[in-house]
Amino acid sequence: MASNYFGTSGPFSAFTLAFQIPNLVRSLVADAALSAAFVPVFVDLLSQGKKREAFRLASTLGLLIFFSLGILTGLFILTAGVIMPLFIGSSFTPSLVDLTVGLSQVLFPILVLLGLNGLVVGILNSKDHFTIPAIAPVVWNLVIIAALIWLRPQFDGSNQIYAYAIGVLVATAIQLGMALPMLGRVGFHFEFSFNWRDPHVVQVLRLMIPVTVGLGVINVDLLINSAVGSLISQAAPRAIDAAFRIYMLPQGIFSVAVATVLFPALGRAVAQRDTEGLRSLSARGVRTIVLLLVPAAALTMVLATPIVRLVYQRGAFGSASTDLVATALVWFSVSLPFAGANLLLTRTFFAMRDAWVPTTLAMANLAVNAILSFALYKPLGIAGPVIGTVVASMGMTVGQLWILRRRLGHIELGVLINSTARVTAGSAGAAALAWVVWSWLDGLVGEALVGQLVSVGLGLTAGIGLYGLAVLLLRVPEALFIRDRGLGSFRARR
């Protein structure tokens, strides 16, 4: 919806940069980083029967988040005029720079909301409650769509983008409001406790230092891409962000879901000193992500242009914008399975309280991304900064697997390589069939929205169907496991 109104215009690129700064700080000091450091300690206390200590830990962290991030938000709003221009390239006009500053001041309060939401979601996940955290992103998007429809006409010219910023702020508040009532249902009770010297609080804060870098790297990568993109053109930051959002869809559906569900189990395995269980959970999780994301990467690569056209091309978003976004999406797709594996491997190290390993690797790969992005943006244009992210993601995966193997003795690498080879073969066939079906139908139904729904939808359906059949015929263990579990559930319901 936002792309329909703003395309890959300068104001939308201004919004992209304005949003990425608070989003980066959120990833560094709140939300997922806080949850990843908090959950192992919280689960460990609950497994020892120390319920009151666990609740006191969560309550103290809640107050600490509210006050510290509130102060940080206030300081940023006052100094945004100095901070934001540091991330803006020479292609931005002075009016676009001012717009970026104003949008960032509207958006930065989401930092406090997301910090509290990260803590609440961590508590719910520790209690094996995943429903509301899974539904909340859908509601978040619907609120933003409503804000765009109702508020945009209240602004003029480039200031219409403020409707999007206000929508994001309101949607984030509603997301937190959905999760808070669930705390009582899982038996959690808030205590007005603010003992920041509590050893468990100190333990979480110490864990957060490496966790912050490990989980924040993807947002730093994206900020680097957008900052370098602002050196290429006014459209490039928004085009890179638009491609990243399509790329994150399979990430959110598959790898984030797998990592979120397995993280408390990994923490319990560590707490119980069950090394074999930890090894098995991590190895199976990585293979499951490979099973799901390698075909997603292959299908996204071959259908990048029609997917972008279907999702974005209407209104102010024309064919030139589609070409820019599709170019970035092709390269983002290459990193899809690597980024998914990194998410689970990083959480395995977090569960083991060995968070400095992925942190060190993340810092090294961040440097690789920055060097390659600045080296490649002139000769390759928009593909340059994205290729930097791809190479960094691959290096992160290889490094984590190698070190985890040294820590745990073995992580079934032979099984992973064999399974990946079969999955890749099935994905290649699926991608080829999807492209053939889409190409044939595209010539018949044209580029209208309904026609693209038919051609892209049937192309993806054909590819997914062939892939499902291929991995079963190739006897990929995780595919057989999913099939057997599905059949078992179906028989149980009957």
C-alpha positions as CSV (number, residue, x, y, z in Angstrom):
1,M,0.0,0.0,0.0
2,A,2.8,2.5,0.9
3,S,4.6,1.7,-2.3
4,N,1.4,2.4,-4.3
5,Y,1.4,6.0,-2.9
6,F,5.2,6.7,-2.7
7,G,6.9,4.3,-5.1
8,T,10.7,4.5,-4.8
9,S,10.6,8.3,-4.4
10,G,12.9,10.5,-2.4
11,P,10.4,10.9,0.5
12,F,10.0,7.2,0.8
13,S,13.8,6.8,0.9
14,A,13.8,9.5,3.6
15,F,11.3,7.4,5.6
16,T,13.5,4.3,5.1
17,L,16.5,5.9,6.6
18,A,14.4,7.6,9.4
19,F,13.0,4.2,10.3
20,Q,16.2,2.3,10.2
21,I,18.0,4.3,12.8
22,P,15.5,3.6,15.7
23,N,15.1,0.1,14.3
24,L,18.9,-0.4,14.6
25,V,19.0,0.9,18.1
26,R,16.0,-1.4,18.9
27,S,17.9,-4.4,17.6
28,L,21.0,-3.4,19.6
29,V,19.4,-2.7,23.0
30,A,15.8,-4.0,23.0
31,D,13.3,-6.4,21.5
32,A,15.0,-9.5,20.0
33,A,18.4,-8.8,21.6
34,L,16.9,-8.4,25.1
35,S,14.7,-11.5,24.6
36,A,17.6,-13.6,23.5
37,A,19.6,-12.6,26.6
38,F,16.7,-12.8,28.9
39,V,15.0,-16.1,27.9
40,P,17.9,-18.5,28.9
41,V,18.2,-16.9,32.4
42,F,14.4,-16.8,32.9
43,V,13.9,-20.4,31.7
44,D,16.8,-21.6,34.0
45,L,15.2,-20.0,37.0
46,L,11.8,-21.5,36.2
47,S,13.3,-24.9,35.7
48,Q,14.9,-24.7,39.2
49,G,11.5,-23.8,40.7
50,K,12.6,-20.2,41.4
51,K,9.4,-18.7,40.2
52,R,9.5,-15.6,42.4
53,E,13.1,-14.8,41.4
54,A,12.2,-15.2,37.7
55,F,9.2,-12.8,38.0
56,R,11.3,-10.3,39.9
57,L,14.0,-10.5,37.2
58,A,11.4,-9.7,34.5
59,S,9.8,-6.9,36.5
60,T,13.1,-5.2,37.1
61,L,14.1,-5.4,33.5
62,G,10.7,-4.0,32.5
63,L,11.3,-0.9,34.6
64,L,14.9,-0.6,33.5
65,I,13.7,-0.7,29.8
66,F,11.0,1.9,30.3
67,F,13.3,4.5,32.0
68,S,16.5,4.0,30.1
69,L,15.0,3.8,26.6
70,G,12.7,6.6,27.5
71,I,15.7,8.9,28.3
72,L,17.5,7.7,25.1
73,T,14.4,8.5,23.0
74,G,14.2,12.0,24.4
75,L,17.9,12.6,23.7
76,F,17.6,11.4,20.1
77,I,14.5,13.6,19.4
78,L,16.5,16.6,20.6
79,T,19.6,15.8,18.6
80,A,18.1,14.2,15.5
81,G,19.1,17.3,13.4
82,V,22.8,16.4,14.1
83,I,22.6,12.6,14.0
84,M,20.5,11.8,10.9
85,P,22.6,13.8,8.4
86,L,25.6,11.5,9.3
87,F,23.8,8.6,7.5
88,I,22.6,10.5,4.4
89,G,24.5,10.5,1.1
90,S,25.1,13.3,-1.4
91,S,22.1,12.5,-3.6
92,F,19.6,13.8,-1.0
93,T,18.5,17.5,-1.3
94,P,18.3,19.7,1.8
95,S,14.5,19.3,1.9
96,L,14.9,15.5,1.9
97,V,17.4,15.8,4.7
98,D,14.9,17.9,6.8
99,L,12.1,15.4,6.0
100,T,14.3,12.5,7.2
101,V,15.0,14.3,10.5
102,G,11.3,15.0,11.1
103,L,10.3,11.5,10.3
104,S,12.9,10.0,12.7
105,Q,11.6,12.2,15.5
106,V,8.1,10.7,15.0
107,L,9.4,7.2,14.8
108,F,12.0,7.0,17.6
109,P,9.4,6.4,20.4
110,I,8.9,2.9,19.0
111,L,12.2,2.1,20.7
112,V,10.5,2.1,24.1
113,L,7.5,0.2,22.9
114,L,9.6,-2.5,21.1
115,G,11.9,-2.9,24.1
116,L,8.9,-3.6,26.4
117,N,7.4,-5.9,23.7
118,G,10.6,-7.9,23.5
119,L,10.5,-8.6,27.2
120,V,6.8,-9.5,27.2
121,V,7.2,-11.8,24.2
122,G,10.2,-13.4,25.8
123,I,8.1,-14.3,28.9
124,L,5.3,-15.6,26.7
125,N,7.6,-17.8,24.6
126,S,9.2,-19.1,27.8
127,K,5.8,-20.2,28.8
128,D,5.3,-21.8,25.4
129,H,2.7,-19.2,24.3
130,F,3.3,-18.3,20.7
131,T,-0.2,-17.3,19.4
132,I,-0.3,-13.6,20.1
133,P,3.3,-12.9,19.1
134,A,2.5,-14.7,15.8
135,I,-0.8,-12.7,15.2
136,A,0.6,-9.3,16.2
137,P,2.6,-8.6,13.0
138,V,-0.6,-9.1,10.9
139,V,-2.5,-6.6,13.1
140,W,0.5,-4.3,12.9
141,N,0.3,-4.2,9.1
142,L,-3.4,-3.7,9.1
143,V,-3.2,-0.7,11.4
144,I,-0.5,0.9,9.1
145,I,-2.7,0.3,6.1
146,A,-5.6,2.0,7.8
147,A,-3.4,5.0,8.8
148,L,-2.2,5.4,5.2
149,I,-5.8,5.5,3.9
150,W,-7.2,7.8,6.6
151,L,-4.3,10.1,7.5
152,R,-2.4,10.6,4.2
153,P,-5.0,13.1,2.8
154,Q,-4.5,15.2,5.9
155,F,-0.9,16.1,4.7
156,D,0.3,17.9,1.6
157,G,3.1,17.0,-0.9
158,S,6.1,15.1,0.4
159,N,4.7,15.4,4.0
160,Q,2.1,12.7,3.2
161,I,4.8,10.2,4.2
162,Y,4.2,11.3,7.8
163,A,1.0,9.3,7.7
164,Y,3.1,6.2,7.3
165,A,5.3,7.2,10.3
166,I,2.3,7.8,12.5
167,G,0.8,4.5,11.4
168,V,4.0,2.6,12.4
169,L,4.0,4.3,15.8
170,V,0.4,3.6,16.6
171,A,0.6,0.0,15.2
172,T,3.6,-0.7,17.5
173,A,1.7,0.5,20.5
174,I,-1.2,-1.7,19.6
175,Q,1.2,-4.7,19.2
176,L,2.4,-4.2,22.8
177,G,-1.2,-3.8,24.0
178,M,-2.1,-7.2,22.5
179,A,0.7,-9.0,24.3
180,L,0.4,-7.5,27.8
181,P,-3.0,-9.1,28.8
182,M,-1.5,-12.5,28.0
183,L,0.9,-12.3,30.8
184,G,-1.8,-12.9,33.4
185,R,-3.0,-15.9,31.4
186,V,0.4,-17.6,31.6
187,G,0.6,-17.0,35.3
188,F,3.0,-14.1,35.3
189,H,2.6,-11.3,37.9
190,F,4.4,-8.0,37.8
191,E,6.3,-6.9,40.9
192,F,7.3,-3.3,41.4
193,S,11.0,-4.3,41.8
194,F,14.0,-2.2,40.7
195,N,17.0,-4.0,42.1
196,W,19.4,-3.6,39.1
197,R,22.2,-5.2,41.2
198,D,20.3,-8.4,41.4
199,P,22.8,-11.1,40.1
200,H,20.2,-12.4,37.6
201,V,19.7,-8.9,36.2
202,V,23.4,-8.4,35.9
203,Q,23.7,-11.8,34.2
204,V,21.1,-10.8,31.6
205,L,22.8,-7.4,31.0
206,R,26.2,-9.0,30.6
207,L,24.7,-11.5,28.1
208,M,23.1,-8.6,26.2
209,I,26.5,-7.1,25.3
210,P,27.5,-9.8,22.8
211,V,23.9,-10.7,22.0
212,T,23.3,-7.1,20.9
213,V,26.0,-7.3,18.2
214,G,25.1,-10.8,17.2
215,L,21.4,-10.1,16.5
216,G,21.8,-6.4,15.5
217,V,24.1,-7.2,12.6
218,I,21.3,-7.7,10.1
219,N,20.0,-4.2,10.9
220,V,23.4,-2.7,10.7
221,D,23.9,-4.4,7.3
222,L,20.6,-2.9,6.1
223,L,21.6,0.5,7.3
224,I,24.9,0.3,5.5
225,N,23.1,-0.8,2.4
226,S,20.7,2.2,2.6
227,A,23.5,4.7,3.5
228,V,25.5,3.5,0.5
229,G,22.3,3.5,-1.5
230,S,21.9,7.2,-0.8
231,L,25.2,7.7,-2.6
232,I,23.8,5.9,-5.7
233,S,20.5,7.7,-6.1
234,Q,17.5,9.0,-4.2
235,A,15.5,5.9,-5.1
236,A,18.1,3.3,-4.1
237,P,17.6,3.3,-0.3
238,R,13.9,2.6,-0.7
239,A,14.5,0.1,-3.5
240,I,16.9,-1.9,-1.3
241,D,14.5,-1.8,1.6
242,A,11.6,-2.9,-0.6
243,A,13.6,-5.9,-1.7
244,F,14.6,-6.6,1.8
245,R,11.0,-6.8,3.0
246,I,10.1,-9.4,0.3
247,Y,13.3,-11.3,1.3
248,M,12.2,-11.2,5.0
249,L,8.8,-12.8,4.3
250,P,10.1,-16.4,4.0
251,Q,12.6,-15.5,6.8
252,G,9.7,-14.6,9.1
253,I,7.5,-17.5,8.1
254,F,10.1,-20.2,8.3
255,S,13.5,-19.4,10.0
256,V,12.2,-17.0,12.6
257,A,9.4,-19.4,13.5
258,V,11.8,-22.4,13.8
259,A,14.3,-20.4,15.9
260,T,11.6,-19.0,18.1
261,V,10.0,-22.4,18.9
262,L,13.4,-24.1,19.4
263,F,15.1,-21.4,21.5
264,P,13.4,-22.2,24.8
265,A,14.0,-26.0,24.2
266,L,17.7,-25.2,23.5
267,G,17.8,-23.3,26.7
268,R,16.3,-26.2,28.6
269,A,18.7,-28.7,27.1
270,V,21.6,-26.5,28.3
271,A,20.1,-26.1,31.8
272,Q,19.7,-29.9,32.0
273,R,23.3,-30.4,30.6
274,D,21.8,-32.5,27.8
275,T,24.6,-32.1,25.2
276,E,23.2,-34.7,22.9
277,G,19.8,-33.1,23.0
278,L,21.3,-29.7,22.3
279,R,23.2,-31.1,19.4
280,S,20.2,-32.9,17.9
281,L,17.9,-29.9,18.3
282,S,20.4,-27.5,16.6
283,A,21.3,-29.9,13.8
284,R,17.6,-30.7,13.0
285,G,16.7,-27.0,13.2
286,V,19.4,-26.1,10.6
287,R,18.3,-28.9,8.3
288,T,14.7,-27.8,8.6
289,I,15.6,-24.3,7.7
290,V,17.6,-25.5,4.7
291,L,14.6,-27.6,3.6
292,L,12.3,-24.6,3.7
293,L,14.6,-21.7,2.6
294,V,16.7,-23.1,-0.2
295,P,13.6,-23.6,-2.4
296,A,12.3,-20.2,-1.3
297,A,15.6,-18.7,-2.4
298,A,15.5,-20.5,-5.8
299,L,11.8,-19.5,-6.5
300,T,12.4,-15.9,-5.5
301,M,15.5,-15.6,-7.7
302,V,13.8,-16.8,-10.9
303,L,10.6,-14.9,-10.3
304,A,12.1,-11.8,-8.8
305,T,10.7,-9.4,-11.4
306,P,7.1,-10.8,-11.5
307,I,7.0,-11.0,-7.7
308,V,8.1,-7.4,-7.3
309,R,5.6,-6.3,-10.0
310,L,2.8,-8.2,-8.3
311,V,3.6,-6.9,-4.8
312,Y,4.5,-3.3,-5.6
313,Q,3.9,-2.1,-9.2
314,R,0.9,0.2,-9.2
315,G,0.3,3.9,-8.6
316,A,3.6,5.7,-8.2
317,F,5.6,2.5,-8.3
318,G,6.5,2.0,-12.0
319,S,8.5,-0.4,-14.1
320,A,11.7,1.4,-13.4
321,S,11.2,0.9,-9.7
322,T,10.4,-2.8,-10.3
323,D,13.7,-3.2,-12.1
324,L,15.7,-1.7,-9.2
325,V,13.9,-3.7,-6.5
326,A,14.1,-7.0,-8.5
327,T,17.9,-6.5,-9.0
328,A,18.4,-6.2,-5.2
329,L,16.0,-9.1,-4.5
330,V,17.9,-11.5,-6.7
331,W,21.0,-10.9,-4.7
332,F,19.2,-10.9,-1.3
333,S,17.7,-14.3,-2.3
334,V,21.2,-15.9,-2.5
335,S,21.7,-15.1,1.2
336,L,18.3,-16.4,2.3
337,P,19.2,-19.9,3.6
338,F,22.5,-18.6,5.1
339,A,20.7,-15.9,7.1
340,G,18.1,-18.4,8.2
341,A,20.8,-20.9,9.5
342,N,22.6,-18.0,11.1
343,L,19.5,-17.1,13.2
344,L,19.3,-20.6,14.7
345,L,23.0,-21.1,15.1
346,T,23.3,-17.8,16.9
347,R,20.5,-18.7,19.2
348,T,22.3,-22.0,19.9
349,F,25.3,-20.1,21.1
350,F,23.1,-17.8,23.2
351,A,21.5,-20.8,24.8
352,M,24.9,-22.1,25.7
353,R,25.8,-18.7,27.3
354,D,28.6,-18.4,24.7
355,A,27.4,-15.4,23.0
356,W,30.8,-13.9,22.2
357,V,31.3,-16.4,19.4
358,P,28.6,-15.1,17.1
359,T,29.3,-11.6,18.3
360,T,32.9,-11.7,17.1
361,L,31.9,-13.3,13.8
362,A,29.2,-10.7,13.3
363,M,31.7,-7.9,13.9
364,A,34.1,-9.4,11.4
365,N,31.4,-9.9,8.8
366,L,30.0,-6.5,9.3
367,A,33.5,-5.1,8.3
368,V,33.4,-7.4,5.2
369,N,30.0,-6.1,4.3
370,A,31.0,-2.4,4.7
371,I,34.2,-2.9,2.6
372,L,32.5,-4.7,-0.2
373,S,29.5,-2.3,-0.3
374,F,31.7,0.7,-0.7
375,A,33.9,-1.1,-3.2
376,L,31.1,-2.3,-5.4
377,Y,28.4,0.4,-5.4
378,K,30.1,2.4,-8.2
379,P,30.7,-0.5,-10.7
380,L,27.6,-2.5,-9.9
381,G,25.1,0.1,-8.7
382,I,22.3,-1.2,-6.4
383,A,23.6,-4.8,-6.6
384,G,26.9,-3.7,-4.9
385,P,25.8,-3.1,-1.3
386,V,23.5,-6.2,-1.4
387,I,26.4,-8.4,-2.6
388,G,28.3,-7.3,0.5
389,T,25.5,-8.5,2.7
390,V,25.4,-11.9,0.9
391,V,29.1,-12.5,1.3
392,A,29.0,-11.5,5.0
393,S,26.1,-13.9,5.6
394,M,27.8,-16.8,4.0
395,G,31.0,-16.2,6.1
396,M,28.9,-16.0,9.3
397,T,27.3,-19.4,8.5
398,V,30.6,-21.2,7.8
399,G,32.2,-19.7,10.9
400,Q,29.4,-20.6,13.3
401,L,29.2,-24.2,12.0
402,W,32.9,-24.7,12.4
403,I,33.1,-23.3,15.9
404,L,29.9,-25.1,17.0
405,R,31.4,-28.4,15.8
406,R,34.5,-27.8,18.0
407,R,32.2,-27.0,21.0
408,L,29.8,-30.0,20.7
409,G,32.1,-32.6,19.1
410,H,29.9,-33.2,16.1
411,I,26.8,-31.5,14.7
412,E,25.8,-34.0,12.0
413,L,27.6,-32.1,9.2
414,G,27.6,-35.1,6.9
415,V,23.9,-35.4,7.2
416,L,23.5,-31.6,6.6
417,I,25.6,-31.7,3.5
418,N,23.8,-34.7,2.1
419,S,20.4,-33.2,2.9
420,T,21.4,-29.9,1.4
421,A,22.5,-31.5,-1.9
422,R,19.1,-33.2,-2.3
423,V,17.2,-30.1,-1.3
424,T,19.2,-28.1,-3.8
425,A,18.5,-30.6,-6.6
426,G,14.8,-30.5,-5.8
427,S,14.9,-26.6,-5.6
428,A,16.5,-26.3,-9.0
429,G,13.8,-28.4,-10.7
430,A,11.1,-26.5,-8.8
431,A,12.5,-23.1,-9.9
432,A,12.8,-24.2,-13.6
433,L,9.2,-25.4,-13.6
434,A,7.9,-22.3,-11.8
435,W,9.6,-20.0,-14.4
436,V,8.3,-22.1,-17.4
437,V,4.7,-22.0,-16.0
438,W,4.9,-18.3,-15.1
439,S,6.4,-17.4,-18.5
440,W,3.7,-19.3,-20.4
441,L,0.9,-17.8,-18.4
442,D,2.3,-14.3,-18.4
443,G,2.1,-14.3,-22.2
444,L,-1.6,-15.3,-22.0
445,V,-2.9,-13.2,-19.1
446,G,-0.7,-10.1,-19.3
447,E,0.6,-7.7,-16.6
448,A,-2.7,-6.6,-15.0
449,L,-3.0,-7.3,-11.3
450,V,-5.4,-10.3,-11.7
451,G,-3.3,-11.7,-14.5
452,Q,-0.1,-11.4,-12.4
453,L,-1.9,-13.1,-9.5
454,V,-2.7,-16.0,-11.8
455,S,0.7,-16.3,-13.5
456,V,2.8,-15.8,-10.4
457,G,0.5,-17.8,-8.1
458,L,0.3,-20.8,-10.4
459,G,4.0,-20.6,-11.2
460,L,4.8,-20.8,-7.5
461,T,2.2,-23.5,-6.9
462,A,3.7,-25.7,-9.6
463,G,7.2,-25.1,-8.3
464,I,6.3,-25.8,-4.7
465,G,4.3,-28.9,-5.7
466,L,7.2,-30.4,-7.7
467,Y,9.6,-29.5,-4.8
468,G,7.4,-31.3,-2.3
469,L,7.3,-34.4,-4.4
470,A,11.1,-34.3,-5.2
471,V,12.2,-34.1,-1.5
472,L,10.0,-37.0,-0.7
473,L,11.3,-39.1,-3.6
474,L,14.8,-38.1,-2.7
475,R,14.1,-39.3,0.9
476,V,15.1,-36.0,2.6
477,P,14.7,-36.9,6.4
478,E,13.1,-33.6,7.5
479,A,10.6,-33.8,4.6
480,L,9.6,-37.4,5.6
481,F,9.3,-36.2,9.2
482,I,7.0,-33.4,8.3
483,R,4.9,-35.7,6.2
484,D,4.6,-38.3,8.9
485,R,3.7,-35.8,11.5
486,G,1.1,-34.3,9.3
487,L,-0.4,-37.7,8.5
488,G,-0.3,-38.6,12.2
489,S,-2.2,-35.4,13.2
490,F,-4.8,-36.0,10.4
491,R,-5.4,-39.6,11.6
492,A,-5.6,-38.5,15.2
493,R,-8.3,-35.9,14.3
494,R,-10.3,-38.5,12.4
